[in-house]
Amino acid sequence: MSVLRVSLVQQPLQWHDAAANREHFTRLLAPLAGGTDLVVLPETFTTGFSMKVSTLAENESGPTLAWLKGQAARLDAAITGSVITVSGGRYFNRLLWAEPDGTVRHYDKRHLFRMALEHEHFTAGREPLLLTWRGVRVCPLVCYDLRFPVFSRRRPALDYELLLYVANWPAARADAWEALLRARAIENQAYVVGVNRTGVDGLNIPYRGGSAALDFLGRPLLQLGEAPLVATVGCDAGSLAAFRDRFPAHLDADGFTLAEDR
């Protein structure tokens, strides 16, 4: 089975300046060409985590989508991160996933962070995204989703090898970020990658990174600390399959159905 090379891109973001952020990431990602399979950017990587949706939102075919498709082709890798998006008159915190052949998929953040009033400005997504990329099944989610283990699992039998979170997770709650990433890896017997931003945003909220890749036992494969960094790690689907065969705890998981009450 495949070893998926995943590049974690932990960086500060220019507040409300999509063009500057795209330019920064263009320079930063260029050396990854041919050396990675998946590039992971933070949540709202073009603007920072802002509620100024009417000013910042891009439409479904906006410049950041075109940029992501161009980067995927140049890097020969999938690339993902979330963008403030307007569709049908509603605003979404939308994770975009672009592949080198021009394929684009998306996931709209389900759990909106009410402490920042995100639920008053954005519409919650309803449909999860599950995809296969270069032989590895991936479930991408966004920031606050990390706190809700049922949605991260969704099914009693596991159907992915890599659980992925893009985030703007403030420094004040860094301990929760670290603990929850580890918990999601252990309980789902899956690789977990979380990519967070660094720096201080336009609301003077500090972020200290802490991006990480964990194996299916919750052990760190890569921890980025607080500095802006780009690093690549391999997720070995064969090792995971062998572990699940030896220790099939997922076969004893409880069945459930998610209530559609949002």
C-alpha positions as CSV (number, residue, x, y, z in Angstrom):
1,M,0.0,0.0,0.0
2,S,1.0,3.6,-0.5
3,V,3.2,6.0,1.5
4,L,1.6,9.4,1.2
5,R,4.0,12.3,1.5
6,V,2.2,15.1,3.3
7,S,3.7,18.7,3.6
8,L,2.5,20.8,6.5
9,V,2.7,24.5,5.8
10,Q,2.7,26.4,9.1
11,Q,2.9,30.2,8.5
12,P,1.6,33.6,9.6
13,L,-1.1,35.1,7.5
14,Q,-1.5,38.7,6.2
15,W,-4.8,40.0,7.6
16,H,-7.5,40.5,4.9
17,D,-4.9,40.4,2.1
18,A,-5.6,37.5,-0.2
19,A,-3.2,38.5,-2.9
20,A,-0.3,38.9,-0.5
21,N,-1.0,35.5,1.0
22,R,-1.2,33.8,-2.3
23,E,2.1,35.4,-3.4
24,H,3.8,34.4,-0.1
25,F,2.7,30.8,-0.5
26,T,3.6,30.7,-4.2
27,R,7.3,31.4,-3.2
28,L,7.2,29.1,-0.2
29,L,5.8,26.1,-2.0
30,A,7.9,26.1,-5.1
31,P,10.7,23.9,-3.7
32,L,8.2,21.2,-2.9
33,A,7.6,20.4,-6.6
34,G,8.0,16.7,-7.2
35,G,8.8,16.0,-3.5
36,T,5.3,15.8,-2.0
37,D,1.9,14.3,-2.6
38,L,-0.3,16.6,-0.5
39,V,0.2,20.2,0.6
40,V,-1.8,21.3,3.6
41,L,-2.4,25.0,4.3
42,P,-4.1,26.6,7.3
43,E,-7.8,27.5,7.7
44,T,-8.8,30.7,5.9
45,F,-5.3,30.9,4.5
46,T,-5.9,33.9,2.3
47,T,-7.5,36.2,4.9
48,G,-7.1,35.0,8.5
49,F,-10.1,33.9,10.5
50,S,-12.4,36.9,10.0
51,M,-16.1,37.5,10.1
52,K,-15.9,40.3,7.5
53,V,-17.5,37.9,5.0
54,S,-19.3,40.3,2.7
55,T,-15.9,42.0,2.1
56,L,-13.6,39.0,1.9
57,A,-15.7,36.2,0.4
58,E,-14.7,34.8,-3.0
59,N,-17.2,33.2,-5.3
60,E,-17.0,29.5,-6.3
61,S,-14.7,30.3,-9.2
62,G,-12.7,33.0,-7.5
63,P,-9.0,33.7,-7.8
64,T,-7.9,31.4,-5.0
65,L,-9.5,28.4,-6.6
66,A,-7.6,29.2,-9.8
67,W,-4.4,29.6,-7.7
68,L,-4.9,26.3,-6.0
69,K,-5.4,24.5,-9.4
70,G,-2.3,26.1,-10.7
71,Q,-0.3,25.1,-7.6
72,A,-1.5,21.5,-7.8
73,A,-0.4,21.3,-11.4
74,R,3.0,22.9,-10.8
75,L,3.7,20.8,-7.7
76,D,2.2,17.5,-9.0
77,A,0.4,17.2,-5.7
78,A,-3.0,17.8,-4.2
79,I,-3.3,21.0,-2.2
80,T,-5.9,22.0,0.4
81,G,-6.8,24.7,2.8
82,S,-10.0,26.7,3.6
83,V,-11.3,29.9,2.0
84,I,-14.2,32.2,2.9
85,T,-16.6,31.5,0.0
86,V,-20.0,32.8,-1.1
87,S,-22.4,30.5,-2.9
88,G,-26.1,31.0,-3.5
89,G,-26.1,34.1,-1.3
90,R,-24.7,32.2,1.7
91,Y,-21.2,32.3,3.2
92,F,-19.1,29.1,3.9
93,N,-15.8,28.4,5.5
94,R,-15.0,26.1,2.6
95,L,-12.1,23.7,2.5
96,L,-11.0,23.4,-1.1
97,W,-9.0,20.3,-2.4
98,A,-7.3,20.7,-5.8
99,E,-5.5,17.9,-7.7
100,P,-3.0,18.2,-10.5
101,D,-5.4,17.2,-13.3
102,G,-7.8,20.1,-12.3
103,T,-10.2,18.1,-10.2
104,V,-11.5,20.2,-7.3
105,R,-13.5,19.0,-4.3
106,H,-14.8,20.9,-1.3
107,Y,-16.0,20.5,2.3
108,D,-17.9,23.2,4.1
109,K,-17.0,23.5,7.8
110,R,-19.8,21.8,9.8
111,H,-19.0,23.1,13.3
112,L,-19.0,26.9,13.5
113,F,-17.1,28.5,16.3
114,R,-19.8,30.4,18.2
115,M,-17.4,32.0,20.6
116,A,-16.2,34.1,17.6
117,L,-19.8,34.4,16.3
118,E,-18.8,32.3,13.3
119,H,-22.3,30.8,13.4
120,E,-23.9,34.2,12.8
121,H,-21.9,34.9,9.6
122,F,-21.4,31.5,8.0
123,T,-23.7,28.6,7.0
124,A,-22.7,25.2,8.5
125,G,-21.9,22.5,6.0
126,R,-23.9,19.2,6.0
127,E,-21.9,16.8,3.8
128,P,-18.6,15.3,4.9
129,L,-15.9,14.7,2.3
130,L,-14.1,11.5,1.9
131,L,-11.7,10.9,-1.0
132,T,-8.8,8.7,-2.1
133,W,-5.6,10.3,-3.1
134,R,-2.6,8.2,-4.4
135,G,-3.9,5.1,-2.7
136,V,-4.7,6.7,0.7
137,R,-8.2,7.5,1.9
138,V,-8.4,11.0,3.4
139,C,-11.0,12.7,5.5
140,P,-10.4,16.5,5.6
141,L,-12.0,18.7,8.3
142,V,-11.7,22.3,9.6
143,C,-10.5,23.6,13.0
144,Y,-13.4,23.5,15.5
145,D,-14.5,20.1,13.9
146,L,-11.6,18.6,15.9
147,R,-13.6,19.0,19.2
148,F,-16.5,16.7,17.9
149,P,-15.3,13.1,17.8
150,V,-18.6,11.7,16.4
151,F,-18.3,13.7,13.2
152,S,-14.6,12.9,12.9
153,R,-15.6,9.2,12.9
154,R,-19.1,9.3,11.4
155,R,-19.2,5.6,10.8
156,P,-18.7,2.6,13.1
157,A,-16.3,1.0,10.6
158,L,-13.3,3.2,9.7
159,D,-13.2,4.3,6.1
160,Y,-10.0,6.4,5.9
161,E,-6.3,6.2,6.7
162,L,-5.7,9.9,7.2
163,L,-7.7,12.4,9.2
164,L,-6.8,16.0,8.3
165,Y,-7.5,19.3,10.1
166,V,-6.7,22.7,8.8
167,A,-6.9,25.4,11.5
168,N,-6.6,28.9,13.0
169,W,-6.3,27.6,16.6
170,P,-5.4,30.3,19.1
171,A,-2.4,30.0,21.4
172,A,-4.8,30.3,24.5
173,R,-6.1,26.8,23.7
174,A,-2.9,25.1,22.4
175,D,-3.1,22.4,25.1
176,A,-6.6,21.3,23.8
177,W,-5.3,21.3,20.2
178,E,-2.4,18.9,21.1
179,A,-4.6,16.6,23.2
180,L,-7.5,16.4,20.7
181,L,-5.2,15.6,17.8
182,R,-3.7,12.7,19.8
183,A,-7.2,11.5,20.9
184,R,-8.5,11.5,17.3
185,A,-5.5,9.4,16.1
186,I,-5.9,6.8,18.9
187,E,-9.7,6.4,18.8
188,N,-9.9,6.3,15.0
189,Q,-6.7,4.2,14.5
190,A,-5.6,6.6,11.8
191,Y,-2.9,9.0,10.9
192,V,-3.8,12.5,11.9
193,V,-2.4,15.7,10.5
194,G,-3.3,19.1,11.9
195,V,-2.0,22.3,10.3
196,N,-2.3,25.6,12.3
197,R,-1.1,29.1,11.6
198,T,1.4,31.3,13.5
199,G,1.7,35.0,14.2
200,V,-0.9,37.5,15.5
201,D,-4.1,38.3,13.5
202,G,-5.8,41.6,12.9
203,L,-7.8,41.2,16.1
204,N,-4.6,40.8,18.2
205,I,-5.2,37.1,18.7
206,P,-1.9,35.2,18.9
207,Y,-1.3,31.7,17.3
208,R,1.6,29.5,18.1
209,G,1.5,26.8,15.4
210,G,1.8,23.4,16.9
211,S,1.1,21.7,13.6
212,A,1.7,18.0,13.8
213,A,1.5,14.6,12.2
214,L,0.6,11.7,14.4
215,D,0.6,8.0,13.7
216,F,-2.3,5.6,14.5
217,L,-1.1,5.1,18.1
218,G,-1.1,8.9,18.7
219,R,2.7,9.0,18.5
220,P,4.2,12.2,16.9
221,L,5.8,11.7,13.5
222,L,6.4,15.4,13.1
223,Q,5.9,18.4,15.5
224,L,6.5,21.9,14.1
225,G,6.6,24.0,17.3
226,E,5.9,27.7,17.2
227,A,8.1,28.9,14.3
228,P,6.9,29.3,10.7
229,L,8.0,26.1,8.9
230,V,7.3,23.8,6.0
231,A,8.0,20.1,6.6
232,T,7.0,16.8,4.9
233,V,6.2,13.5,6.5
234,G,5.3,10.1,5.1
235,C,2.1,8.3,6.1
236,D,2.4,4.6,5.5
237,A,-1.0,3.1,4.7
238,G,0.5,-0.4,4.7
239,S,1.7,-0.1,8.3
240,L,-1.7,1.2,9.4
241,A,-3.5,-1.7,7.7
242,A,-1.3,-4.2,9.4
243,F,-1.9,-2.6,12.8
244,R,-5.7,-2.6,12.2
245,D,-5.5,-6.3,11.4
246,R,-3.6,-7.0,14.6
247,F,-5.7,-4.8,16.8
248,P,-9.2,-4.4,15.2
249,A,-10.8,-2.3,18.0
250,H,-13.0,-0.5,15.4
251,L,-15.0,-3.8,14.9
252,D,-16.4,-3.3,18.4
253,A,-17.4,0.4,17.9
254,D,-21.0,1.4,18.5
255,G,-23.2,2.1,15.5
256,F,-24.8,5.6,15.3
257,T,-26.7,7.9,13.0
258,L,-26.0,11.6,12.9
259,A,-29.1,13.8,13.5
260,E,-29.6,16.4,10.7
261,D,-30.7,19.2,13.0
262,R,-28.6,22.1,11.8
